[in-house]
Structures are given as structure tokens and as C-alpha cells.
Amino acid sequence: MISKDNAEHYIWGDRCDGWYLVNRQNMLIIHEKMPPKTSEKRHFHSISRQFFFVLEGVLTMELEGEKYEIGAQQGIEIPPESKHQARNDTESTLEFMVISHPTTRGDRTDLTE
């Protein structure tokens, strides 16, 4: 069994948390937590396809210039090569799952634009 209680934990971005639930070359599943008013860098993956599924809160996803607000029990797919940025624009904590196939390890290009 795996849960946040026994999964490998890491800190990313500005005070954000992640827990590796599955960490394999062909699949990566992470439970992530973003405090209010935090974001990741805008980026893309050349090979990896991702699916973000919100557990609690509202995820603002900028995807190829379009803004999506994804609420609890909703998700969004991010195709390879798609420029995107996950943000928590709210005053509440955001928790979500992100599933990547294959892993995003070594397959991320940060953008400065």
C-alpha cells in the first residue's frame, strides 16, 4: 500500500509538496499540494503525456495560452509538446494527482516567456 504517509516526499517551486505514489520510467504518479497563490514555471514535455486530477480546491491550468479552472473531481489532459503552467490562484490549499506517461524525468523544458 502507498499513501502520502509512506511515499517519498519532496518540495518543489515555492512551498509546494509532492509525494511519489508510482515512480517508474514508464509511469509517474504524484500527489501534489499547492498552498494559496503558488505556481510552477511554464514549461512543456517533449514525450510525456500528463493528466491532472483535482482532489481538493481549484487548479488554474494555462494550456497553450488558454486558461482553465479545474475543480474537485475534475481533470485535464496535457498532450506532449503543449506549453502549460499549473497555478493555485485561490486563497485555499489545492491538492491534485498528476499522472505522467512515460515519466517526465529528463523530459521537461522550462520556458522564459
HUTA-V496796 format. One line per field, one symbol per residue. phi: phi as a letter, one per 40 degrees, with the letter a starting at -180 (. if undefined). psi: psi as a letter, one per 20 degrees, with the letter a starting at -180 (. if undefined). burial: b if it has 9 or more other C-alpha atoms within 8 Angstrom, else e. A space follows every 10 residues. Layout:
phi: ???
psi: ???
burial: ???
This chain:
phi: .badcbccba bbfbgcbabc cbbbccabbb cbbbcdgbab ccaabcbcbb bbbccagbcc bcbfgcbbbb cdgbaacbcd gccaacbbcc cbcbbabbbb bcdcdgbbbc bbc
psi: qqrhhjqpqr prcnkqqqpo hpnrhipppp pqpprqkrrr qparphgppq ppopgpappo opoliqppoo rpkqrppoqq ipprppqnjr jqqpprqppp oaqipjlpoq qi.
burial: eeebeebebe eebebbbbbb bebeeebbbb bbbbbbbbbb bbbbbebbbb bbbbbbbbbb bbbeeeebeb bbeebeebeb ebbbbbbbbe eebbbbbbbb bbbbeebbee eee
